[in-house]
Amino acid sequence: MLNDYYEYRIAECFVGAIINGDHSGLDDDEDTVLNTFIKHLPVTGTWGLTDDSNFVCCDICNMYSLCYTMKLHFHNPNLKETA
Protein backbone atom coordinates (compact mmCIF):
# COMPACT_ATOMS: atom_id res chain seq x y z
CA MET A 1 0.00 0.00 0.00
CA LEU A 2 1.25 3.48 -0.89
CA ASN A 3 0.93 5.62 2.21
CA ASP A 4 3.49 8.41 1.96
CA TYR A 5 4.93 10.72 -0.68
CA TYR A 6 7.65 13.17 -1.57
CA GLU A 7 6.60 16.33 -3.37
CA TYR A 8 8.62 17.88 -6.19
CA ARG A 9 8.25 20.92 -8.45
CA ILE A 10 8.82 19.63 -11.97
CA ALA A 11 9.25 21.77 -15.10
CA GLU A 12 6.60 21.21 -17.74
CA CYS A 13 9.13 19.76 -20.20
CA PHE A 14 9.91 16.82 -17.86
CA VAL A 15 6.34 15.86 -16.89
CA GLY A 16 5.61 13.69 -19.93
CA ALA A 17 8.93 11.89 -19.63
CA ILE A 18 8.30 11.09 -15.96
CA ILE A 19 4.69 9.97 -16.33
CA ASN A 20 4.91 8.19 -19.69
CA GLY A 21 8.58 7.22 -19.78
CA ASP A 22 8.83 8.97 -23.16
CA HIS A 23 12.03 11.00 -23.30
CA SER A 24 11.74 11.78 -27.03
CA GLY A 25 10.70 15.39 -26.35
CA LEU A 26 13.87 16.11 -24.38
CA ASP A 27 17.21 17.19 -25.77
CA ASP A 28 20.35 15.29 -24.68
CA ASP A 29 21.16 17.67 -21.81
CA GLU A 30 17.60 17.56 -20.44
CA ASP A 31 17.57 13.77 -20.70
CA THR A 32 20.86 13.52 -18.80
CA VAL A 33 19.64 15.87 -16.04
CA LEU A 34 16.36 13.95 -15.70
CA ASN A 35 18.09 10.57 -15.54
CA THR A 36 20.48 11.87 -12.87
CA PHE A 37 17.54 13.21 -10.84
CA ILE A 38 15.67 9.90 -11.06
CA LYS A 39 18.80 7.93 -10.19
CA HIS A 40 19.21 9.92 -6.95
CA LEU A 41 15.59 9.79 -5.74
CA PRO A 42 15.35 8.43 -2.19
CA VAL A 43 12.68 5.85 -3.12
CA THR A 44 10.95 4.25 -6.07
CA GLY A 45 7.21 4.58 -6.36
CA THR A 46 4.32 5.86 -8.39
CA TRP A 47 4.17 9.43 -9.69
CA GLY A 48 1.06 11.56 -9.39
CA LEU A 49 0.43 14.93 -11.00
CA THR A 50 -1.49 17.66 -9.18
CA ASP A 51 -3.37 20.57 -10.76
CA ASP A 52 -0.99 23.00 -9.07
CA SER A 53 1.39 24.89 -11.38
CA ASN A 54 3.53 27.95 -10.72
CA PHE A 55 6.54 29.76 -12.11
CA VAL A 56 9.14 28.45 -9.66
CA CYS A 57 12.55 26.78 -9.56
CA CYS A 58 12.44 23.23 -10.95
CA ASP A 59 13.77 20.53 -8.62
CA ILE A 60 15.32 18.72 -11.60
CA CYS A 61 17.18 21.43 -13.52
CA ASN A 62 17.32 24.20 -10.86
CA MET A 63 16.00 26.75 -13.36
CA TYR A 64 12.85 28.85 -13.11
CA SER A 65 10.08 27.54 -15.29
CA LEU A 66 6.38 26.74 -15.30
CA CYS A 67 6.44 23.80 -12.88
CA TYR A 68 3.84 21.32 -11.80
CA THR A 69 3.69 19.82 -8.35
CA MET A 70 4.26 16.09 -8.64
CA LYS A 71 4.09 13.57 -5.84
CA LEU A 72 6.18 10.40 -5.71
CA HIS A 73 3.97 7.99 -3.74
CA PHE A 74 5.62 5.08 -1.92
CA HIS A 75 5.12 2.65 0.93
CA ASN A 76 6.66 3.87 4.18
CA PRO A 77 7.00 0.93 6.59
CA ASN A 78 7.49 3.38 9.47
CA LEU A 79 3.91 4.64 9.16
CA LYS A 80 1.09 2.63 10.65
CA GLU A 81 -1.92 2.12 8.42
CA THR A 82 -5.10 3.86 9.44
CA ALA A 83 -8.59 2.53 8.86
PyMOL commands that set and color helices and strands:
alter all, ss='L'
color gray80, all
select helices_A, chain A and resi 12-20+28-39
alter helices_A, ss='H'
color red, helices_A
select strands_A, chain A and resi 4-11+46-57+64-74
alter strands_A, ss='S'
color yellow, strands_A
deselect
rebuild
show_as cartoon
